[in-house]
Amino acid sequence: MASKRVLFIDDDFRLFEKALRKQLGKAGFEIRCEEDPFNVLRVISSYHPDVILLDILFPEGYLGKPTLEKIKKKHPNMPVMMITGTMDKSEYKSEHYLLADYRYSKEALTAGDFSDLAAQLNRLIERAEAQEQGDEDNTGLDSFGFIVGKSKAMHEVAEMVEKVADQEHTVLITGESGTGKKLVARSVHDKSRRQNRNFVTIVCAALSKELLESELFGHEKGAFTSAVSDKKGKFEVAGDGTIFLDEIGDMPLDTQVKLLRFVEEREFERVGGNEVLRSNARIIAATNQDLHDLVAKRDFREDLFFRLNVLSIHMPPLRERKEDIPVFFEHFINKANEDSRKKVLPILREDVRLMLLSYTWPGNIRLFENLINRAVAIADENILQVNNFPDLSKKMAQENGVPSDVPYIVDRILKGELTWSDISKEFGAKGMIRKEVLSRTIDRWVNENQRRPSSEDLGTLLSTTPGNMRRILSECGIKLTEMTK
């Protein structure tokens, strides 16, 4: 097997070179040392390292930050570990090195044990390889089981999943309903050392107190009327695997007490039983509620909250990651085609794109998938149209006070089927609707022509004079320079 290449950039590399070559060599690494940070891009091009060790502080106060930024700009997927002896000194500010994949103290090397450094280097290389494979489908599904897409917030989620997966601490996943919290929980399990063990889910809000405790901890025969036999609970079933407690904010206070005991002591009894049982299941909890607020209202135990919130991951709502909507659109159309036995093409028309981007998505990704499934099911065309989303049009009309057929009207304007005369007759007294139609028409025009329209362009499109077009835009409060990029 070929050695993994490490590029070590440090003006004092000779202090560690011999030990690095010997100790990391045993772990399958080949080392190349460079003392001048200004040579880094040239050396990367010739050496092709798998990972870079970069010192933070160079002579005359020169910091590693510009070198890090230069590496990441040219090679964004290249893993870079900052290594420094200044972790607690004023020269080092961690917020300056957020682009780094990991930070390592030289103090850890003075004991002569390089095994942890080797493990961290291997982890960075493996993660970089997984990210490159995930980049091929532009979604992250292959690597994480949920769509990462392009948004910064979701890339932070993916990074957190990587960081927490192999730890034993409890994880709390927060976010609105429909954001994919269960998928993230499953990804944490699948990337952990427990991946070959059971992954057990229980929805806390779906059950009464008695049934919830029976589901969690099991029950003995005769514990209650319908308990005709012994039953194992989810903690027993999970064993050394993972138990996912969804909607944890709805758990009754009495049950929270029993859960707290399990979290602290790993012990419990079945309902109606006296035998103390143990489980090593890892807990991942999720909630769409503000647990801080529930704690303040005394609806959720503060001590349990602290026990669950050791590691946390927040799922952003879809309205905050709209740049990923085209990725979801293609993915869910392909999925819906399989279910409906259709062959709708995953082509996103501009009017459909603008409609999807302008909606607030209160039901998040779950609602998005449902609407795509319905659109594919009712479609008589091979490419989805605005009229394939009747439910969405109604929801948008309720939100904005805008007629549900505005995207259809804009489409007809751009096709030359409607003029300003037609629009003014229909929306003569409704200034907000006029403005909405014009604004969306301008947005579509910019996207199709890749330049700003003039009043002459819009006048031609709407079959009116440039002077009248300027008056109309002024009445609607639209400035072309503000409406276009």
N, C-alpha and C positions, 0 to 999 in steps of 0.2 A: 504494500500500500504506500502511495506517495506521501511524503511528509507534508504537513500543513505549514504554510509559509507565514512567518511573523516578521513584520517590519517594525523595528524598534528605533524610535526617533528621540534622541536624548543627547545633549551636549556632554553629559557625564556617563555615557553608556558603558565606558570601560570599567566602571565600578561594579557593574552587574553582568557584563558580557560573558565572562567565563562561566559564572553560575547559571546564567540563563541558557547558554548553549548546552551545558551538561544536564541540567535538571529538566528543561523543557524538551531537550533531545530525547530523553528517556520516555517522554509522553508522546513522541511522534511529531515534534515540531522542528522546523528548520528556521534559524534566526538570521536576519540581516540587520546590521546596525548602521544608523546614519546620524551624524551629529548636527548637520545643517538643516533646519526646517524649511529653508527656501528651496531645497532640492527635492522636496517630497513628491511632487507630481511627476518629475522625471524618473525618480526611483520606482514609483508605483507602476509607471508604464513599462519599465524594463523588468521589474522583479515579479509583478503580479501577485502581491501578497493576499492571503486569505483573511488576515486581520492585522490591525495596526495598533502598536503600543506607542502612545504619544505623550511626551513629558509636558507638563503645564508651564514650567518656568525655565526660561533660557537666559543666557547672559545679558547684562545690561537691561534687565527688566522686561525683555521681550517675552510675551506670553504665548502659550500654545493655541489660544482662541482663534487668531487669524488663520493659523495652519489648519485647525479643525474645520473651520468654515470653508477653506479652500478645498480640502479633501471632499467634504460632503457635497459641495457644489458640483465638482467634477465627477465624483463617484458616490452618489447618494446611498447606494446599498452596501458600501464598504464599511464593515464594523470597525469602530475606533474606540479603544479603551484608553482613557486618560490615566496616566500614572504619575504620581507626584509625592513629594515629601512635605507638601505645604497644605495639607488638609485643614489645619487649624490656624493658618496664618492669613494675614490681611491680603496677600497677593492673590489668594485663591477665593473666588466667589462662585459658588456652585451654579448660580443662575446664568453665568456666562457660558456654561458648558452643557446646556440642555441638548445640544446636537450629539453629544457623546453617547455611546451605547452603554458605557459603564465607566466608573471611576475607581481607581485602585491605589492604595497607599503603599509607598515603598517600605514603610515600616514593617509590613507583613512579610517582606522578603529577607529582612535581616536575620530571621531565625533559621534561614536555610531551607525552609519547607516551601516548595513551589507547586505543591499539588493543587492548592486552591486556585492559584493563578492559571494553571493548566486547565482546570475544570471550567473556569470562567471564560477562557479563550475558546474552548470547545463549544460552550453554550452560545457564544456570540456567532461563531462560524455556522453552527447548525441553524440558528435563528435566521441568519442572512440567507442561507440556502432555502429555507422554508419560505421566506418572503419572496425570493426570486421565483419560486415555483408558483406561489400565490399570485404574483403579478401577471402571470400568463393568462389567467381568466379574468383579471381586472376586478375581482369581487372579494377575494379572500376566503371564499367558501371552502376551497381545497385545504387551506391551512387551519381555519378556525371553525367552520361549520356555520358561520353567519357572515353576512355581507359586510365587509369592512369599507369598501368603496374608496372615495377620495377625500372625504371630510377629515379635518384635523382631529375632531372630537372622537371619531371612531377609530382612528389610528392610535389615539391614546388609550382607548378601550382595549384594542388588540395588544398593545404593549403591556397593559396591566394584566391581561390574561396570561401572557407569557411569564410575567414576574411572579404571580401568585400561584400558578398551577402546581408547582412542586413543593409548595409550603404546606404545613399541616394546620395552619390557622383557619378559623372560620372566615367566610367571605360574605359580605352584604352587597347585594346588587340593587340599586335604586333606579327608578325611572317610571315614566308614565306607562299605562296599560298599552300593550301592543308594540313596545319598542324592541322586544326580543330578549328579554331577561333570561328566559329558560334556555335559549340557544347559547347564551354566554355561559350560563352555569354548566351546561353540558360540555362546552369547549374547555372550561377549567378542568373538569373531570377527565376528559379525553387526553389532555396534555399532562396530566399528573401521573405519579407512579401508581395510582389506583385505577388506571384506565381499563384494566382487565377485570376489575371488580364491579359489583352492582352499582347502578345509578338509579336511585329510587326517588320518585316525586310525590309530594302530597300538597294539595291546595288547601291551605288553612281556612279560607273563607267559605269553602263549599260544605263544611260539616259542622254539626252542633258540637258543643263542648264534649259530651259523652262519646260521640262517634270519633271525634278528632283524637281524644286520648287513647281510644281503642286502636285507632289506625296507627298512631305513633308508637305506642308502647305494647300493644297486644292486649289480650284479655284471657282470663281463665274461664273454663267451663262453669256456667252458673253465676258469673259475675253480674249479669243482668238478664232480663227475660229471654232475649233472643240469642244469648251466648250458649249455644248447644254443644260447643266443643272449644278446646283451647285454640287460640289464634296467635300467631306471631305478629308483632308490630313491625313498622317500617324500619325501626332502628335495628331490630334483629335481622330482618331481610337484607338490609344494606350491608351488614357485617363490617368488613374492612373497606367498603366502598364509600360512596357519597350519598347523602340524603339531601334533597333539594326541597326546602320549605318555602313554597310560593305563597305570596300574600301574607307574610308573617305578621303584618300590622293588624290583621283581623283575628289573631289568636287570643282566646279568652285569658284573663289574668291568672286564673287558677292553673290553666295549662302552662302558662309562661313560667310559673314557679317550678313545675316539674321539668320543663325544658331546661331551665337554669341549672337545676341539680345535675342533669345529664351533661350539660356543657362543662360544668366545673369538675364533676367526679366521674363522668363516663358511666354512671350507674342509673338504673331505673327498675321499677317493678311493673309487671303486667297489671292491668285493671283487675281487681279482685284477687290478686296474688300477693304472696309474701316473699317469694324468692327474689333475691337481688341479682339482676342480670347486668351484663356489661356489653358494650359495643364500642368499636373503634371507628365508627363511621364519621367521616368529615361532614360538617354542616356547611351548606351554602344556602343562604336565605335571600329572599327577594321581596320587595314591597313597592307599591306605587303611591304610598302615603309618606308624609313627612313624619318620620319616627321622632324627631326632636319635638314636634308639635304634640304627638301622642304622649310622649313622656311628660311634657308640661301639663297636659290634661289628666295625667295619671291613668291613661288608658294603656300604657305600655311601660313595663318595668325598666327603670334606668339601668340597673345592674345587668339585666339581660341585653339591653341595647349595647352597652359597652362590650360585653362578651361577644356579641355577634359582629360588631363593627370594627373588628381588628384590621381587616383588609376590606376596602370598599371599591366598587366599580359603579360609575354612573352612566346609564344609557341615555344618550341625547334623544329628544323627540325628532320625528322626521322633519318638522318645519325648520329645525336647526341644521339639517344636513341635506338640503334640497339638491345640492350638486350631485348627490348619489341617486336621485330619482331616475335618471336614464338607465342606470345599472339595474335598479330594481325592476324597471319596466321590462327590460330584455329578459331578465331572469324569470320573472313571474309569467311572462307570455310563453316562454319555452315550457315552463312547468304546467301552465294551463292547457297548452296544446296536447300534452300527454294525457291529461285527465279528460279532455273533451274530444280527443281524437280529431283535432283540427290542425291546420297548418297556417295559422295566422303569423305573418312575418313580424319579427321584433323591430319594426321600423317606427320611430317616433316622429310623427308629423309635427310640424311647428305649432299648429294651433292646439294640438293635444298637449304638447310639451308646455306651452304657456298656461294652459288650463291646469295641468298638474302642479306646476310651479306656483300658481297663484292661490292654491287652496292651503288651508292651515293644517289639515290632517290631524284632527283631534283623536282619531283612532290609530294613528301612526301606521307602522308597517303592516299590521294585521288588517286594517281597513284598506290599505293600498292593495294588498294581495286579493282581498275579497272583491274589490271593484274590478281588478284586472280579470279575475276568474269570470265574473259576470259579463264583462265586456267581450271576452273571447267567446263565451257561450252563446251570446246573442248576435255576434257579428256575422253579417252576410258578405263581408269584404275580406280580402286577404291582408289588409292593413287597417288597424283600428282608427276610427273616426271620432270626432267629438260626440256625435249622436249615439255612440256605443256606451256612453257614460251618463245615462239619464239621471241616475241617483246623485252623481257628483254635481251635475249642473244644478239640480234642485238645492243641494246643500249649499253650494256657492251663492245661489240666489238668496237664500235665507240669511247667509252671513253678510253679504255685501249690499243687499237691496238692488241687485243688478239682474236683469232678465237672464234666464238660464240659456238663452240662445245667442248671447253676445258673441262667443267664439264663432258660431255659425255665421253670424252677420259679418264679422270681420273677414271670414273666409270668402264670403260672396263679394265683398268689396274688392278684395285683392284679385278675384277672378274677373272683375269688371261687370258683375251682375247687379250691383247696387251703386247708386250715385248719392251725392249729398242730398239731392232733392228727395230721394226715397227715405233716407235716414231722418231728415228734418221733419217729414210728414209723420213718421211713426213716433219719434222721440222729441217732438217740438217743444213740449213744456217741461221736459225732464232733463235738466242740465247735467246731473250726475251721470245719467245713462249716456248722453252725448259724449261726455268727457271719457267715459270708460271705453266706448266704441273707438273714439279717436286715438286714445292712448294705446290701446291694443293694436290698432291698425298701424300706428307709427312703429311700435315694437316689432311687429311682423315685417314691416317694410325694411327696417334696419337689418334684421336677420337675413332677409332674402337678398338685399342689395349691398350689404357690407359698407354702407356709408350713410351719412345723415341726409334725410330728405329736406328739401327746401319747400317753401309754400307753393312754389310752382309745381314741384313733383306731386304734392298732395292735391293741389288743385286739379292737375291732370288726372290723377287717380280717381278723384271724386266728382269729376266733370263739373268743376266750378272755376271761377277766375282766381288768380293768385291773390288779388286784393280781398275778395270775399273769403278766401281761405285764411288769410291773416286775421280778418275780423272774427271769424268763427273760433280760431285758436285762442284769440285774446279773450273772447267771451267765456270760453271754457277754462281759462287760466292755464293754458298749456304753452310752454316755451320749448321750442324744438331742441335747443341746446341742453335743456334739462332732461328731456325725454330720451335722448340718444347718448351713446357712448362715444 
